[in-house]
């Protein structure tokens, strides 16, 4: 994947720690990896926030989700058997 040169400003203490912890030849890779992970976490957080806004519906029959899945699987199995 092609790379692009970017200029960022970071706090001095972070710069000092970065210089101390990450060898010079590995810094670009380290920063790219860190940004990629931060973006992934941000997107994940946005998805969880979106999921939290979806209204929950109560099961009209008062069934637990496990019971609903069992019922669906059972009906599907019966359908497969009846067509074979």
N, C-alpha and C positions, 0 to 999 in steps of 0.2 A: 504494500500500500504506500503511495507517495506521501511524503511528509511535507509540512509547511512550517515555516519559521514564524513564531508568534512572540510578542513581547508582553510580559505581565509584570505587575508590581506586586511584591509580597512583603509582608512585615520582615524587618531585619532579623528578629529572633528566629523566624522560620528559615530564612536564608542561611543563617549560621548553622542551625541544626541540620539542614539539608546537606550543606557542605561537609559537615562532620560525619554524617551517617552514610551518605551515598557517594561512591567514587565518581569523579568527574565524568568518566566515559559511560556511566550508567544513569546519569541524571535525566536525560531526555526520556529514556524508556521508563524510568521510575515515575516521572511526572505524568507521562501519557497514561500509564497504568492507573495511577491515582485518580486522574481526571475521569477516565473511563469508569472506574468503580464508583466514584461520586455521582456521575450521571446516571448510572444504573440504579443506585440507591434512590436518587431523586425521582426517577421514573416509577420505580416500585412504590415509593411513598405516594405519588400522585394517583397510581392505580388503587392503592388501599383507600385513599381519601374518596375516590370515585365510588368504590364499592360501598363505603360507609354511607353514601348518600342514597343508595338504592333502597327503596322502602321494602321492608320484609313483609311477606304475606303469610298469614297463618294457614296451615293446612285445614281445609274445611272439614275433613274427616277426623281431625285430631291425631293423625298418624305421625310417628316419628320418621325422620328422613330414611332411617334404615328400613323401616317397614315399607315405605314408598318404593325404595329400590328393590326390595324383595318382591313386591307385587309386580313391578315392571318386568323384572327378570322372569318371574313365573309366567306372566302373560306372554312374554316373548318366546319362552321355551315351549309353551303350549302351541303357539302359532307356528313355530318351526316344525314341531312334531306333526301337527295336523296337515302341513303341506309336504311332508316327506313320504 
